[in-house]
Structures are given as C-alpha cells and as structure tokens.
Amino acid sequence: MIRRILAIVCMVMLFGSAWAGDLDTPLEGVDGKPVRLTDFKGKVVLVNFWATWCPPCLDEIPALIKLQKKYGEKGFLVVGIDYLERADKEDLKKFLDEQGINYPVVIGDPNAVRSLTRVLGGVYALPVTKLLNREGKLAGSHIGSMNFSQMEALVEPLL
C-alpha cells in the first residue's frame, strides 16, 4: 500500500503542472535571446528534442514545419530544443535557415537542458517529443520519429 501511495505521489510530482519550476529555466534561442517554456503558457506546445546529426530528427523537420504552419494561429507552437549538438551556433543558424524552420529553436547549457528533461519525464534517445497542454501539464510523450499524421493526432485533441 505504501509503495502504491509513493508511486502516485511521484506521478503527481512528475506530471503535475509543468510550468512551475524547471520549465522556467532560461535557454538560449539561436538568436541569442533567452527563451523559457513558461513564455508560451496558454498555448499547446510540442517540444521536440533533436540534433542536426540525428537522421530520424532531420526526417521530422518537414512535418514539424507543416504542423506549425497549420495550427500556429490556433494557439499551437513547436519548440525545437537542440540537444547534444555538435555544430556551433553559426552552423546551426545556417542549417535552420536552409531548412526553412518556422518555429523557435533553443539551445542551452547542458545542466539547464538536463533539468528541463527531468521535469518532462526524461530524454533517453532522439528524437523525443513532449506535448504540453495550455496549462503547462505534460499531455503526451513520444520517443522516436513521427510523421505528420502521428503528430497531428497527438496535437489536435488539445486545440
């Protein structure tokens, strides 16, 4: 019985309001400006952990662009978190421009990103997608590449 109660308490702590605490950790936009996930409270936010060296991550980019274009005006936002990146910031900016990425991409020091991943339930492979509802609660999670239809099915119920 005590184990069950502890498990429930841990789940409430993990999946409770994610806008508090570590989601307020400042990361750096590729433009150099600070970005916090709490800046987007009130929107449905798809957080995509990715890297330029990750082929499945690159395969997702066109679907993420399309999703942002289709649902952006409905209070939806994709936020890319460049995770374990090997490219320098200038190369990353060039890559984003070449891809036509229409959503914010942030980077951060490894400690800030690790803190953020813990609040969101962990990132153990790439790509990883976390979905936050308008209240900032974790509403979905997916490990591995997704196509547009899969992303849309995850996002639409929250809009």
Phi and psi restraints in degrees (value plus and minus 20) as a CYANA .aco file:
   2 ILE   PHI     -83.7   -43.7
   2 ILE   PSI     -60.1   -20.1
   3 ARG   PHI     -81.0   -41.0
   3 ARG   PSI     -61.3   -21.3
   4 ARG   PHI     -83.5   -43.5
   4 ARG   PSI     -63.5   -23.5
   5 ILE   PHI     -83.2   -43.2
   5 ILE   PSI     -64.5   -24.5
   6 LEU   PHI     -82.3   -42.3
   6 LEU   PSI     -59.2   -19.2
   7 ALA   PHI     -83.6   -43.6
   7 ALA   PSI     -61.7   -21.7
   8 ILE   PHI     -85.2   -45.2
   8 ILE   PSI     -63.5   -23.5
   9 VAL   PHI     -80.4   -40.4
   9 VAL   PSI     -63.7   -23.7
  10 CYS   PHI     -82.8   -42.8
  10 CYS   PSI     -61.3   -21.3
  11 MET   PHI     -85.7   -45.7
  11 MET   PSI     -60.4   -20.4
  12 VAL   PHI     -82.6   -42.6
  12 VAL   PSI     -62.5   -22.5
  13 MET   PHI     -84.5   -44.5
  13 MET   PSI     -60.9   -20.9
  14 LEU   PHI     -92.7   -52.7
  14 LEU   PSI     -63.5   -23.5
  15 PHE   PHI    -125.1   -85.1
  15 PHE   PSI      -9.2    30.8
  16 GLY   PHI     -92.2   -52.2
  16 GLY   PSI    -179.2  -139.2
  17 SER   PHI     -83.6   -43.6
  17 SER   PSI      92.3   132.3
  18 ALA   PHI    -102.0   -62.0
  18 ALA   PSI     -32.7     7.3
  19 TRP   PHI     -90.1   -50.1
  19 TRP   PSI     -41.4    -1.4
  20 ALA   PHI    -102.1   -62.1
  20 ALA   PSI     144.5   184.5
  21 GLY   PHI      50.0    90.0
  21 GLY   PSI    -149.4  -109.4
  22 ASP   PHI     -87.8   -47.8
  22 ASP   PSI     -37.0     3.0
  23 LEU   PHI     -90.3   -50.3
  23 LEU   PSI     -30.2     9.8
  24 ASP   PHI    -109.7   -69.7
  24 ASP   PSI     -20.0    20.0
  25 THR   PHI     -82.8   -42.8
  25 THR   PSI     106.6   146.6
  26 PRO   PHI     -93.5   -53.5
  26 PRO   PSI     110.8   150.8
  27 LEU   PHI    -130.5   -90.5
  27 LEU   PSI     155.2   195.2
  28 GLU   PHI    -133.3   -93.3
  28 GLU   PSI     105.6   145.6
  29 GLY   PHI     -88.5   -48.5
  29 GLY   PSI     137.9   177.9
  30 VAL   PHI     -83.8   -43.8
  30 VAL   PSI     -36.9     3.1
  31 ASP   PHI    -103.8   -63.8
  31 ASP   PSI     -20.0    20.0
  32 GLY   PHI      71.4   111.4
  32 GLY   PSI     -27.6    12.4
  33 LYS   PHI    -105.7   -65.7
  33 LYS   PSI     126.1   166.1
  34 PRO   PHI     -89.3   -49.3
  34 PRO   PSI     121.6   161.6
  35 VAL   PHI    -153.9  -113.9
  35 VAL   PSI     112.6   152.6
  36 ARG   PHI    -142.7  -102.7
  36 ARG   PSI     123.0   163.0
  37 LEU   PHI     -82.3   -42.3
  37 LEU   PSI     -45.9    -5.9
  38 THR   PHI     -86.0   -46.0
  38 THR   PSI     -38.2     1.8
  39 ASP   PHI     -81.8   -41.8
  39 ASP   PSI     -40.7    -0.7
  40 PHE   PHI    -127.1   -87.1
  40 PHE   PSI      -4.2    35.8
  41 LYS   PHI     -76.9   -36.9
  41 LYS   PSI     119.2   159.2
  42 GLY   PHI      79.2   119.2
  42 GLY   PSI     -30.4     9.6
  43 LYS   PHI    -131.5   -91.5
  43 LYS   PSI     137.3   177.3
  44 VAL   PHI    -102.8   -62.8
  44 VAL   PSI     103.5   143.5
  45 VAL   PHI    -139.6   -99.6
  45 VAL   PSI     101.9   141.9
  46 LEU   PHI    -117.9   -77.9
  46 LEU   PSI      92.4   132.4
  47 VAL   PHI    -117.1   -77.1
  47 VAL   PSI      99.9   139.9
  48 ASN   PHI    -134.2   -94.2
  48 ASN   PSI      93.4   133.4
  49 PHE   PHI    -107.2   -67.2
  49 PHE   PSI     105.4   145.4
  50 TRP   PHI    -174.1  -134.1
  50 TRP   PSI     155.8   195.8
  51 ALA   PHI    -174.2  -134.2
  51 ALA   PSI     134.4   174.4
  52 THR   PHI     -87.8   -47.8
  52 THR   PSI     -42.3    -2.3
  53 TRP   PHI    -109.4   -69.4
  53 TRP   PSI     -17.1    22.9
  54 CYS   PHI    -123.1   -83.1
  54 CYS   PSI      83.9   123.9
  55 PRO   PHI     -74.8   -34.8
  55 PRO   PSI     -64.6   -24.6
  56 PRO   PHI     -83.2   -43.2
  56 PRO   PSI     -51.4   -11.4
  57 CYS   PHI     -84.4   -44.4
  57 CYS   PSI     -63.2   -23.2
  58 LEU   PHI     -85.9   -45.9
  58 LEU   PSI     -54.3   -14.3
  59 ASP   PHI     -83.4   -43.4
  59 ASP   PSI     -48.3    -8.3
  60 GLU   PHI     -98.8   -58.8
  60 GLU   PSI     -41.4    -1.4
  61 ILE   PHI     -75.1   -35.1
  61 ILE   PSI     -68.0   -28.0
  62 PRO   PHI     -79.1   -39.1
  62 PRO   PSI     -57.3   -17.3
  63 ALA   PHI     -88.3   -48.3
  63 ALA   PSI     -58.7   -18.7
  64 LEU   PHI     -85.3   -45.3
  64 LEU   PSI     -61.1   -21.1
  65 ILE   PHI     -81.7   -41.7
  65 ILE   PSI     -66.0   -26.0
  66 LYS   PHI     -83.9   -43.9
  66 LYS   PSI     -61.6   -21.6
  67 LEU   PHI     -82.7   -42.7
  67 LEU   PSI     -64.8   -24.8
  68 GLN   PHI     -82.8   -42.8
  68 GLN   PSI     -62.1   -22.1
  69 LYS   PHI     -84.5   -44.5
  69 LYS   PSI     -62.2   -22.2
  70 LYS   PHI     -93.1   -53.1
  70 LYS   PSI     -59.0   -19.0
  71 TYR   PHI    -133.4   -93.4
  71 TYR   PSI     -22.3    17.7
  72 GLY   PHI     -74.8   -34.8
  72 GLY   PSI     -59.1   -19.1
  73 GLU   PHI     -97.2   -57.2
  73 GLU   PSI     -26.2    13.8
  74 LYS   PHI    -120.5   -80.5
  74 LYS   PSI      -2.4    37.6
  75 GLY   PHI      64.4   104.4
  75 GLY   PSI      13.0    53.0
  76 PHE   PHI    -139.2   -99.2
  76 PHE   PSI     126.1   166.1
  77 LEU   PHI    -168.2  -128.2
  77 LEU   PSI     112.4   152.4
  78 VAL   PHI    -109.3   -69.3
  78 VAL   PSI     116.4   156.4
  79 VAL   PHI    -146.4  -106.4
  79 VAL   PSI      98.2   138.2
  80 GLY   PHI    -110.5   -70.5
  80 GLY   PSI     111.1   151.1
  81 ILE   PHI    -132.9   -92.9
  81 ILE   PSI      89.9   129.9
  82 ASP   PHI     -90.7   -50.7
  82 ASP   PSI      92.8   132.8
  83 TYR   PHI    -135.9   -95.9
  83 TYR   PSI     106.9   146.9
  84 LEU   PHI      35.3    75.3
  84 LEU   PSI      23.4    63.4
  85 GLU   PHI     -93.3   -53.3
  85 GLU   PSI     125.7   165.7
  86 ARG   PHI    -125.5   -85.5
  86 ARG   PSI     -39.6     0.4
  87 ALA   PHI    -100.6   -60.6
  87 ALA   PSI     131.4   171.4
  88 ASP   PHI    -100.2   -60.2
  88 ASP   PSI     151.3   191.3
  89 LYS   PHI     -81.6   -41.6
  89 LYS   PSI     -59.7   -19.7
  90 GLU   PHI     -86.4   -46.4
  90 GLU   PSI     -61.5   -21.5
  91 ASP   PHI     -84.1   -44.1
  91 ASP   PSI     -57.3   -17.3
  92 LEU   PHI     -84.7   -44.7
  92 LEU   PSI     -65.2   -25.2
  93 LYS   PHI     -78.5   -38.5
  93 LYS   PSI     -64.0   -24.0
  94 LYS   PHI     -81.4   -41.4
  94 LYS   PSI     -64.6   -24.6
  95 PHE   PHI     -79.0   -39.0
  95 PHE   PSI     -66.4   -26.4
  96 LEU   PHI     -82.0   -42.0
  96 LEU   PSI     -62.2   -22.2
  97 ASP   PHI     -83.1   -43.1
  97 ASP   PSI     -64.8   -24.8
  98 GLU   PHI     -81.8   -41.8
  98 GLU   PSI     -55.1   -15.1
  99 GLN   PHI    -100.4   -60.4
  99 GLN   PSI     -37.8     2.2
 100 GLY   PHI      53.3    93.3
 100 GLY   PSI      13.3    53.3
 101 ILE   PHI     -86.1   -46.1
 101 ILE   PSI     105.6   145.6
 102 ASN   PHI    -129.1   -89.1
 102 ASN   PSI       2.3    42.3
 103 TYR   PHI    -156.4  -116.4
 103 TYR   PSI     138.4   178.4
 104 PRO   PHI     -86.4   -46.4
 104 PRO   PSI     120.1   160.1
 105 VAL   PHI    -142.5  -102.5
 105 VAL   PSI     109.5   149.5
 106 VAL   PHI    -140.2  -100.2
 106 VAL   PSI     137.2   177.2
 107 ILE   PHI    -147.5  -107.5
 107 ILE   PSI     151.7   191.7
 108 GLY   PHI    -188.5  -148.5
 108 GLY   PSI     141.9   181.9
 109 ASP   PHI     -85.6   -45.6
 109 ASP   PSI     130.9   170.9
 110 PRO   PHI     -74.4   -34.4
 110 PRO   PSI     -56.0   -16.0
 111 ASN   PHI     -86.8   -46.8
 111 ASN   PSI     -61.5   -21.5
 112 ALA   PHI     -85.0   -45.0
 112 ALA   PSI     -63.0   -23.0
 113 VAL   PHI     -86.7   -46.7
 113 VAL   PSI     -61.5   -21.5
 114 ARG   PHI     -81.0   -41.0
 114 ARG   PSI     -61.5   -21.5
 115 SER   PHI     -80.4   -40.4
 115 SER   PSI     -64.6   -24.6
 116 LEU   PHI     -83.5   -43.5
 116 LEU   PSI     -63.3   -23.3
 117 THR   PHI     -83.8   -43.8
 117 THR   PSI     -55.3   -15.3
 118 ARG   PHI     -82.9   -42.9
 118 ARG   PSI     -63.0   -23.0
 119 VAL   PHI     -82.7   -42.7
 119 VAL   PSI     -53.1   -13.1
 120 LEU   PHI    -111.6   -71.6
 120 LEU   PSI     -10.1    29.9
 121 GLY   PHI      73.5   113.5
 121 GLY   PSI     -11.7    28.3
 122 GLY   PHI      75.8   115.8
 122 GLY   PSI     131.8   171.8
 123 VAL   PHI    -151.7  -111.7
 123 VAL   PSI      91.9   131.9
 124 TYR   PHI    -136.4   -96.4
 124 TYR   PSI     -22.2    17.8
 125 ALA   PHI    -179.4  -139.4
 125 ALA   PSI     150.6   190.6
 126 LEU   PHI    -146.8  -106.8
 126 LEU   PSI     126.3   166.3
 127 PRO   PHI     -97.0   -57.0
 127 PRO   PSI     138.0   178.0
 128 VAL   PHI    -152.0  -112.0
 128 VAL   PSI     115.4   155.4
 129 THR   PHI    -138.0   -98.0
 129 THR   PSI     111.3   151.3
 130 LYS   PHI    -141.5  -101.5
 130 LYS   PSI     117.9   157.9
 131 LEU   PHI    -137.0   -97.0
 131 LEU   PSI     106.6   146.6
 132 LEU   PHI    -129.4   -89.4
 132 LEU   PSI     114.3   154.3
 133 ASN   PHI     -99.2   -59.2
 133 ASN   PSI    -199.5  -159.5
 134 ARG   PHI     -83.5   -43.5
 134 ARG   PSI     -41.7    -1.7
 135 GLU   PHI    -109.4   -69.4
 135 GLU   PSI     -22.2    17.8
 136 GLY   PHI      66.3   106.3
 136 GLY   PSI      -5.7    34.3
 137 LYS   PHI    -112.9   -72.9
 137 LYS   PSI     123.8   163.8
 138 LEU   PHI     -84.2   -44.2
 138 LEU   PSI      99.6   139.6
 139 ALA   PHI    -134.5   -94.5
 139 ALA   PSI     -28.0    12.0
 140 GLY   PHI    -195.2  -155.2
 140 GLY   PSI     137.8   177.8
 141 SER   PHI    -173.3  -133.3
 141 SER   PSI     123.0   163.0
 142 HIS   PHI    -165.8  -125.8
 142 HIS   PSI     111.8   151.8
 143 ILE   PHI    -123.7   -83.7
 143 ILE   PSI     108.2   148.2
 144 GLY   PHI      84.6   124.6
 144 GLY   PSI     153.3   193.3
 145 SER   PHI     -90.5   -50.5
 145 SER   PSI     125.9   165.9
 146 MET   PHI    -148.9  -108.9
 146 MET   PSI     131.8   171.8
 147 ASN   PHI    -114.4   -74.4
 147 ASN   PSI     156.7   196.7
 148 PHE   PHI     -79.0   -39.0
 148 PHE   PSI     -64.9   -24.9
 149 SER   PHI     -80.8   -40.8
 149 SER   PSI     -59.9   -19.9
 150 GLN   PHI     -86.2   -46.2
 150 GLN   PSI     -62.4   -22.4
 151 MET   PHI     -83.4   -43.4
 151 MET   PSI     -64.5   -24.5
 152 GLU   PHI     -80.7   -40.7
 152 GLU   PSI     -61.8   -21.8
 153 ALA   PHI     -84.1   -44.1
 153 ALA   PSI     -51.0   -11.0
 154 LEU   PHI     -94.8   -54.8
 154 LEU   PSI     -59.1   -19.1
 155 VAL   PHI    -105.2   -65.2
 155 VAL   PSI     -65.2   -25.2
 156 GLU   PHI     -72.1   -32.1
 156 GLU   PSI     -62.3   -22.3
 157 PRO   PHI     -81.2   -41.2
 157 PRO   PSI     -40.2    -0.2
 158 LEU   PHI    -113.0   -73.0
 158 LEU   PSI     -28.6    11.4
